[in-house]
Amino acid sequence: MKNIVPDLKKHFDTNINKLKEDLKTIRTSHASPALVEGLEVETYGGTTTMRLMEMATITNEGPTALVAVPFDPSTLQDIERAIIKSPLGLSPATQSGRIIIKVPSLSQEQREKYAKLVGQMVEEYKNTVRGYRDDARKKVKHAFESKEATEDEKFRLEKQIDDETQKANEAILFVKESKEKEIRTV
């Protein structure tokens, strides 16, 4: 009974942090290592699939380029192939054992498409928040019906649940607006 609101807060915080991480993979006009970190790379003759961040150090080189330096130089061509195949529209070039990834600027149409994608992702996270809220309210209702909580406790907990839900939704909205602004900035 005591843990309902603190558990709800933890779920909301985890949810918001995950949203922030997921939004890092959406392109903006600035190059970010998070853009390519999760790319799947088939390597060692197709026997192994790894994420790029497990295979190379990825850093910024100016606002429109990234540099990937593989831990194992024999995987250089596999990494380059994975970048070319990705739907991100990036241009890799191999140079002295490292891959320079040019990140072209976004067209207005691409900006709108990515902003729409942000909206869709945010809506999924809002649904998750609603699910957590509903579960917490069910627990409170069950506690009240089984006489584990008084009517005053029930109303107090429901108010706290609603307040926490509103805070989480405001945080999600702030993250969304920040990302959209980042996408639309030329």
Backbone bond lengths (Angstrom), bond angles and torsions (degrees), N, CA, C in turn:
res aa  C-N    CA-C-N  psi(-1)  N-CA   C-N-CA  omega(-1)  CA-C   N-CA-C  phi
1 M - - - 1.453 - - 1.532 110.82 -
2 K 1.317 117.09 -43.49 1.464 121.43 -179.26 1.530 111.71 -70.44
3 N 1.319 116.07 -27.11 1.462 120.54 -173.17 1.522 114.39 -85.78
4 I 1.311 118.26 -5.00 1.467 119.88 -173.71 1.534 111.41 -59.88
5 V 1.321 118.18 -52.47 1.469 120.74 -177.19 1.532 111.76 -70.64
6 P 1.352 119.74 -46.01 1.475 117.88 177.03 1.537 113.28 -60.07
7 D 1.333 116.70 -38.66 1.466 119.39 177.23 1.528 110.95 -64.51
8 L 1.328 115.29 -39.67 1.461 120.32 178.57 1.530 110.04 -61.98
9 K 1.330 117.02 -43.70 1.472 121.21 178.43 1.527 110.46 -59.46
10 K 1.332 116.53 -43.49 1.474 120.59 179.55 1.523 110.81 -60.85
11 H 1.336 115.96 -45.36 1.469 119.79 178.65 1.526 110.73 -60.21
12 F 1.335 116.24 -43.85 1.457 120.05 -179.51 1.524 110.93 -64.00
13 D 1.333 117.58 -44.82 1.464 120.80 -179.96 1.522 111.02 -61.60
14 T 1.325 116.72 -44.30 1.466 121.49 178.08 1.522 110.19 -60.56
15 N 1.329 115.87 -43.82 1.462 122.02 -179.54 1.533 111.15 -61.26
16 I 1.318 117.01 -44.94 1.469 121.23 -178.87 1.529 110.78 -67.19
17 N 1.335 117.57 -40.67 1.466 120.65 177.73 1.524 111.27 -63.82
18 K 1.338 116.55 -39.52 1.461 120.51 178.72 1.532 110.24 -65.74
19 L 1.330 116.78 -39.64 1.465 120.52 176.71 1.524 110.30 -59.46
20 K 1.323 117.02 -45.84 1.466 120.62 179.60 1.525 110.64 -59.10
21 E 1.323 116.91 -42.86 1.471 120.74 179.28 1.528 110.99 -64.73
22 D 1.331 116.37 -43.83 1.462 119.74 -179.48 1.529 111.57 -64.55
23 L 1.315 117.21 -36.39 1.464 120.44 -179.09 1.524 112.08 -70.98
24 K 1.318 117.88 -20.82 1.464 120.50 178.20 1.531 111.73 -63.61
25 T 1.330 116.59 -24.21 1.465 120.30 -177.59 1.521 112.52 -80.73
26 I 1.330 117.10 -7.37 1.469 120.10 179.05 1.516 108.85 -88.34
27 R 1.311 115.31 132.16 1.468 121.23 -175.49 1.511 113.12 -64.57
28 T 1.290 114.44 144.14 1.463 121.62 169.85 1.518 105.70 -127.98
29 S 1.313 117.49 -173.32 1.464 119.25 -179.68 1.528 112.00 -76.95
30 H 1.336 117.32 -8.81 1.461 120.88 178.90 1.524 110.15 -107.37
31 A 1.305 117.11 142.73 1.456 122.24 178.55 1.528 109.42 -72.26
32 S 1.317 116.06 134.88 1.460 121.16 178.74 1.520 108.44 -138.46
33 P 1.336 118.06 132.44 1.464 120.06 178.49 1.529 113.24 -54.77
34 A 1.339 117.27 -30.82 1.464 120.89 -179.72 1.526 111.66 -61.67
35 L 1.320 116.54 -22.10 1.453 121.89 -179.93 1.532 111.82 -61.09
36 V 1.333 116.90 -37.11 1.466 120.10 -175.19 1.537 114.01 -114.03
37 E 1.317 117.96 -7.65 1.469 120.97 -175.74 1.520 113.45 -54.03
38 G 1.327 116.91 -37.69 1.458 120.49 -175.47 1.513 115.29 -89.17
39 L 1.345 118.26 1.75 1.467 120.52 179.70 1.527 110.33 -59.41
40 E 1.324 115.15 134.30 1.465 120.77 178.08 1.531 108.64 -84.40
41 V 1.325 116.16 129.73 1.455 121.93 -178.21 1.524 108.70 -121.32
42 E 1.338 115.47 121.52 1.469 120.36 173.21 1.518 106.71 -84.35
43 T 1.319 115.53 126.02 1.459 118.49 -175.24 1.522 110.94 -140.17
44 Y 1.308 115.77 175.39 1.467 123.52 -178.98 1.530 110.85 52.65
45 G 1.347 114.60 51.69 1.460 120.68 175.97 1.522 112.71 72.23
46 G 1.316 117.97 24.85 1.464 121.49 178.70 1.512 113.98 82.42
47 T 1.334 117.55 5.02 1.468 120.36 -178.29 1.527 112.65 -82.88
48 T 1.325 117.33 -19.65 1.455 121.09 -176.05 1.525 110.12 -132.16
49 T 1.331 115.75 138.57 1.460 121.02 173.18 1.522 107.51 -118.90
50 M 1.321 115.32 124.81 1.463 120.73 -178.81 1.522 108.83 -134.43
51 R 1.328 115.11 158.52 1.462 118.69 173.90 1.522 108.06 -80.68
52 L 1.321 115.78 150.81 1.460 121.13 -176.26 1.525 111.68 -57.30
53 M 1.327 117.65 -38.74 1.459 120.24 -178.66 1.531 112.50 -64.25
54 E 1.332 117.77 -19.38 1.455 122.03 176.90 1.531 111.75 -85.60
55 M 1.329 116.13 -10.75 1.453 120.46 -174.20 1.519 114.59 -113.90
56 A 1.346 116.85 -14.73 1.462 118.60 -173.16 1.526 110.94 -154.67
57 T 1.310 114.44 159.07 1.458 121.26 170.67 1.520 106.30 -88.79
58 I 1.331 116.42 129.52 1.461 120.43 -177.40 1.521 108.16 -118.62
59 T 1.343 116.02 124.94 1.462 120.56 -179.34 1.527 110.36 -134.93
60 N 1.317 115.29 163.68 1.469 121.14 175.28 1.520 109.28 -81.40
61 E 1.313 114.84 145.76 1.460 120.76 170.06 1.525 105.58 -134.23
62 G 1.298 114.83 81.93 1.455 120.58 -175.75 1.524 110.45 83.57
63 P 1.329 116.66 178.86 1.457 120.20 -175.45 1.537 115.04 -74.98
64 T 1.342 117.37 -15.85 1.464 118.98 -176.22 1.518 114.31 -123.62
65 A 1.327 117.54 18.58 1.464 119.20 -179.91 1.529 110.91 -145.50
66 L 1.323 114.11 149.04 1.463 122.43 174.23 1.517 107.51 -122.99
67 V 1.320 115.85 155.46 1.460 120.20 176.07 1.520 107.87 -126.13
68 A 1.331 115.83 128.78 1.462 121.94 176.67 1.526 107.62 -114.45
69 V 1.332 115.97 122.34 1.464 121.40 178.03 1.524 106.90 -113.52
70 P 1.351 117.14 108.67 1.464 120.16 -177.26 1.531 112.24 -66.31
71 F 1.328 115.29 144.39 1.458 120.64 175.60 1.528 109.43 -69.26
72 D 1.340 115.96 -35.54 1.455 122.45 177.84 1.530 107.60 -114.56
73 P 1.343 117.77 110.14 1.472 120.28 -177.16 1.532 114.36 -57.00
74 S 1.336 117.80 -22.97 1.466 119.47 -179.30 1.531 112.45 -70.03
75 T 1.331 117.58 -11.53 1.468 120.32 -179.53 1.529 112.54 -95.31
76 L 1.311 117.13 3.52 1.463 122.13 -175.54 1.533 112.27 -53.36
77 Q 1.345 117.04 -51.21 1.465 119.78 -177.92 1.533 111.79 -67.46
78 D 1.335 117.81 -34.10 1.465 120.64 178.63 1.534 110.26 -64.12
79 I 1.312 116.14 -41.33 1.468 120.99 179.28 1.524 109.65 -65.48
80 E 1.326 116.14 -46.06 1.465 120.25 179.89 1.528 110.23 -59.71
81 R 1.324 117.50 -43.04 1.465 122.19 179.98 1.533 110.54 -61.85
82 A 1.331 117.40 -42.02 1.471 121.60 -179.51 1.529 110.97 -65.14
83 I 1.314 116.90 -37.34 1.472 120.78 178.98 1.525 110.07 -67.44
84 I 1.322 116.83 -42.10 1.464 120.98 179.49 1.533 110.18 -64.73
85 K 1.339 117.62 -41.19 1.459 122.03 -178.23 1.523 113.18 -71.91
86 S 1.318 117.43 -21.63 1.467 120.65 -175.73 1.529 110.91 -64.59
87 P 1.327 117.42 153.99 1.469 120.33 -179.62 1.535 113.46 -79.67
88 L 1.317 117.53 10.35 1.461 121.35 -174.49 1.529 114.17 -80.68
89 G 1.319 117.35 -15.67 1.460 120.63 179.00 1.521 112.84 71.41
90 L 1.332 116.69 38.64 1.464 121.14 -178.42 1.519 110.21 -98.82
91 S 1.337 115.13 153.67 1.462 120.72 -178.98 1.528 109.93 -115.37
92 P 1.351 117.67 103.08 1.458 119.09 178.16 1.525 111.95 -88.47
93 A 1.328 115.90 148.95 1.463 121.48 175.33 1.530 107.47 -140.03
94 T 1.333 115.89 128.91 1.459 120.52 -179.81 1.524 109.37 -85.32
95 Q 1.345 114.08 136.47 1.461 119.50 -177.52 1.530 108.38 -153.36
96 S 1.302 118.21 114.22 1.468 124.08 176.76 1.524 113.41 50.32
97 G 1.317 117.55 52.06 1.463 120.63 175.30 1.519 114.51 74.98
98 R 1.306 117.38 14.35 1.458 120.30 177.09 1.527 108.91 -138.49
99 I 1.315 116.65 159.64 1.453 120.94 -179.33 1.526 108.43 -113.36
100 I 1.314 115.36 124.24 1.460 120.71 176.15 1.524 106.40 -98.39
101 I 1.322 115.56 123.69 1.456 121.39 -176.20 1.528 108.46 -109.86
102 K 1.316 115.61 111.73 1.467 120.56 178.10 1.529 108.57 -82.35
103 V 1.320 115.84 130.31 1.461 121.70 178.66 1.530 106.89 -108.09
104 P 1.340 116.80 103.98 1.464 118.92 -178.12 1.530 111.32 -68.08
105 S 1.328 115.76 155.17 1.464 118.36 178.12 1.530 108.70 -70.51
106 L 1.318 114.71 155.53 1.459 120.61 -176.75 1.528 111.29 -86.35
107 S 1.328 115.40 143.53 1.464 119.66 172.97 1.531 107.20 -79.90
108 Q 1.308 116.98 166.03 1.470 120.85 179.38 1.527 110.35 -60.47
109 E 1.318 116.29 -38.38 1.465 121.46 179.64 1.537 110.49 -63.42
110 Q 1.336 116.15 -43.63 1.460 120.06 178.11 1.525 110.88 -64.26
111 R 1.320 117.07 -40.45 1.470 120.77 178.37 1.525 110.88 -58.16
112 E 1.338 115.54 -44.67 1.470 119.89 -179.86 1.531 110.56 -65.39
113 K 1.327 115.70 -39.73 1.468 119.99 179.86 1.537 109.98 -63.15
114 Y 1.329 116.95 -44.44 1.456 120.14 -179.81 1.531 111.83 -69.00
115 A 1.328 117.16 -35.50 1.462 120.24 176.96 1.531 110.10 -64.79
116 K 1.310 116.30 -38.02 1.469 121.11 177.38 1.535 109.99 -65.81
117 L 1.321 116.32 -40.96 1.464 120.99 177.43 1.528 110.88 -61.31
118 V 1.324 116.63 -40.66 1.472 121.08 176.74 1.525 109.22 -58.71
119 G 1.328 115.83 -45.55 1.468 120.29 179.46 1.519 112.17 -59.25
120 Q 1.330 116.68 -41.46 1.468 120.57 179.12 1.529 111.09 -65.36
121 M 1.329 116.57 -43.14 1.459 120.10 179.78 1.528 110.58 -63.95
122 V 1.318 116.23 -42.75 1.459 120.86 -179.49 1.526 110.18 -62.68
123 E 1.312 116.95 -39.07 1.466 120.37 179.83 1.528 110.75 -62.53
124 E 1.332 117.32 -38.60 1.465 121.10 176.70 1.532 110.43 -61.47
125 Y 1.315 116.34 -42.08 1.462 119.93 -179.85 1.525 111.35 -69.60
126 K 1.325 117.45 -34.45 1.468 120.34 176.08 1.530 109.97 -64.22
127 N 1.332 116.48 -39.19 1.466 120.18 177.06 1.525 110.92 -61.99
128 T 1.316 116.31 -39.45 1.461 120.33 177.61 1.525 110.41 -63.21
129 V 1.323 116.61 -42.18 1.471 120.97 177.96 1.529 109.66 -60.58
130 R 1.329 116.39 -44.13 1.469 119.64 178.96 1.527 110.63 -61.28
131 G 1.318 116.22 -39.36 1.464 120.06 178.62 1.521 111.89 -62.10
132 Y 1.329 116.34 -45.10 1.473 120.14 177.46 1.532 110.62 -62.24
133 R 1.335 116.07 -42.09 1.470 119.92 178.86 1.529 110.44 -60.74
134 D 1.328 116.90 -46.48 1.463 121.02 -179.14 1.526 111.35 -61.97
135 D 1.336 116.84 -41.27 1.468 120.12 178.06 1.524 110.89 -61.94
136 A 1.330 116.43 -43.32 1.467 120.29 -179.91 1.529 110.38 -63.85
137 R 1.320 117.06 -41.45 1.470 120.30 179.18 1.531 110.66 -64.93
138 K 1.338 117.22 -37.51 1.471 120.39 177.45 1.526 110.65 -63.11
139 K 1.328 116.18 -40.38 1.472 119.81 178.25 1.526 110.71 -62.35
140 V 1.321 116.59 -42.35 1.469 120.91 179.27 1.532 109.84 -64.74
141 K 1.318 116.28 -43.98 1.468 120.57 -179.79 1.522 110.32 -62.54
142 H 1.329 115.63 -43.10 1.466 120.21 179.22 1.538 110.45 -62.79
143 A 1.321 116.89 -43.02 1.467 120.99 179.10 1.531 110.59 -62.57
144 F 1.311 116.72 -38.89 1.468 120.83 179.26 1.528 110.27 -67.47
145 E 1.344 116.16 -44.98 1.467 120.43 -178.57 1.519 112.51 -66.78
146 S 1.311 117.05 -30.73 1.473 120.43 179.12 1.527 111.39 -92.63
147 K 1.322 116.75 14.22 1.473 123.94 175.40 1.527 114.17 63.76
148 E 1.347 116.98 23.15 1.465 120.87 175.87 1.522 110.92 -85.51
149 A 1.335 116.18 -14.09 1.460 120.82 -179.27 1.526 109.25 -138.78
150 T 1.315 114.81 146.74 1.462 119.75 177.14 1.527 108.78 -81.89
151 E 1.322 115.01 170.38 1.460 119.33 178.71 1.524 110.65 -64.66
152 D 1.318 117.63 -37.73 1.472 121.26 177.44 1.533 110.73 -62.25
153 E 1.347 116.17 -44.40 1.476 119.81 178.80 1.525 110.22 -62.66
154 K 1.328 115.75 -40.50 1.470 120.73 179.64 1.537 109.67 -58.71
155 F 1.343 117.39 -50.52 1.465 120.65 -178.98 1.528 111.60 -64.90
156 R 1.332 117.52 -39.56 1.465 121.57 179.21 1.526 110.26 -62.90
157 L 1.348 116.49 -46.18 1.467 120.21 179.96 1.533 111.55 -65.67
158 E 1.316 116.59 -40.77 1.469 119.36 178.69 1.526 110.65 -62.21
159 K 1.322 116.77 -39.56 1.469 121.26 177.85 1.532 109.61 -63.82
160 Q 1.346 117.12 -44.29 1.471 120.14 178.74 1.531 110.92 -63.18
161 I 1.322 116.40 -40.87 1.473 120.81 178.52 1.523 109.87 -61.35
162 D 1.328 116.80 -45.87 1.470 120.45 179.59 1.528 111.36 -63.77
163 D 1.343 116.76 -40.57 1.469 120.48 178.79 1.524 111.02 -62.84
164 E 1.335 117.02 -45.55 1.468 121.00 179.58 1.533 111.19 -64.68
165 T 1.327 116.00 -38.02 1.460 120.52 178.40 1.527 109.89 -63.96
166 Q 1.319 116.38 -42.68 1.463 120.03 179.24 1.533 110.65 -64.13
167 K 1.336 117.20 -41.44 1.473 120.14 177.75 1.527 110.69 -61.72
168 A 1.330 116.42 -42.86 1.470 120.58 -179.89 1.522 110.55 -63.71
169 N 1.326 117.15 -43.06 1.468 120.37 179.44 1.523 111.48 -65.24
170 E 1.321 117.24 -36.45 1.470 120.59 176.78 1.529 110.73 -66.33
171 A 1.338 116.18 -39.88 1.473 119.98 178.11 1.526 110.57 -64.59
172 I 1.322 116.60 -41.34 1.466 120.82 178.39 1.523 110.17 -63.46
173 L 1.316 116.75 -42.80 1.457 121.12 178.60 1.531 111.29 -62.22
174 F 1.334 117.12 -40.19 1.462 121.32 177.59 1.526 110.80 -62.91
175 V 1.341 116.91 -43.97 1.468 121.36 178.69 1.531 109.54 -61.95
176 K 1.320 116.46 -42.87 1.472 121.33 179.83 1.527 110.64 -61.31
177 E 1.332 116.53 -49.60 1.457 120.10 -178.07 1.526 111.47 -62.87
178 S 1.328 117.07 -38.43 1.468 120.76 178.43 1.522 110.90 -62.79
179 K 1.331 115.82 -44.93 1.470 120.16 -178.92 1.526 111.07 -66.71
180 E 1.326 116.83 -42.14 1.462 119.43 178.83 1.523 110.99 -63.13
181 K 1.319 117.48 -39.60 1.458 121.46 178.31 1.537 109.64 -63.20
182 E 1.336 115.41 -42.25 1.472 121.10 178.34 1.534 110.57 -61.12
183 I 1.319 116.71 -41.14 1.474 121.59 -179.32 1.525 110.46 -67.18
184 R 1.310 116.69 -41.51 1.468 120.62 -174.45 1.519 113.54 -81.61
185 T 1.340 117.71 -11.93 1.459 120.68 178.88 1.520 109.85 -74.66
186 V 1.301 115.68 127.24 1.477 120.74 -178.35 1.495 109.86 -89.49
